C-alpha cells in the first residue's frame, strides 16, 4: 500500500534498535503484565513484509485469545497501544498465551520509529533495516514489561527454498532421498551458503541448518531456485508415484510465499 508503515522510511546505514521508556499514571489493573515481542519477515508474491509478533508471558483459558492492539500513524513515527485481551466466543484450544501479529508493511532498507505502550509503560523503538539483516540493540527495560525475543534477524535472500524432509533413516530411504535431492538440482536448484544466524523459520550455526521440532532423522533443505516451487513439487510427486508409497514426507517453502507440504509419514 502506498501509505504502509514503512513506505515513508529514508534509507540509512545498518540497523539498530534504540529503546527509551517512561510511565503514565495507572488506571486499572491490566489483564497482563509481560509481553514478548519479536519481528520477522512474511513472504508474499509481491515481496517480503515486516511483522511484529506480540505474546503475553501469562497464560489464559484459551490459547486462541488475541491481544487488542490499536495503531496510530503519525508523521515520523507509529504509535502502538497493547491494551487488552480479546476473547473469542468459542474456545478451541488449551491453555496458552494471548498473541497478536501486526503487519508493518513492505520490508525495505530504511528506518522507522515506533512508540509502543504496554499497560502504562511507553517504549520508543527506532527500527533500521538493511538488505542482509534487521537487528535490535537495546538497554534493560523497567521490570522487563516488554521482552525482545531476539536481537538480530537474518534476511532470507530472494529465490531461496528451504524446508525439511522426514523419513526413517533406512538404506532404502536414504537412496530415495538422494534421488529426490539430485532431481531438485537437475531442474535448477543451486546449493547456497547462508550466513550464521537466526532467520525466524530456521537457524544456521557453523553452516548447519536447524528447524524447530526437527529430529535426527530429518534432512534440512536450503538452496537457490529461481523458478516456481511447483516444479519441485512435480519432481517429488513423480518420484513418489514411481515408488508407490515412499516413506518420505517433505515441507518446502520459498521467498515468494509459496509452499509444498506432503502428509507426514510414520518414522
Buried (B, 14 or more C-beta within 10 A) or exposed (E): EEEBBBEBBEEBEEBBBBBEBEEEEEEEEBBBBBBBBBBBBEBEEEBBBBBBBBBBEEBBEBBBBBBEBEEEEEEEBBBBBBBBBEBEEEEEEEEBBBBBBBBBBBBBBBBBBBBBBBBEBBBBBBBBBBEBBBBBBBEEBEEEBBEBBBEEBBBBEEBBBBBBBBBEEEEEBEEBBEBBBEBBEEEBBEEEEBEEBBBBBBBBEEEEBEBEEBEEEBBBBBBBBEEEBEEBBBBBEEBBEEBEEBBBBBBBBBBBBBEBEBEEBEB
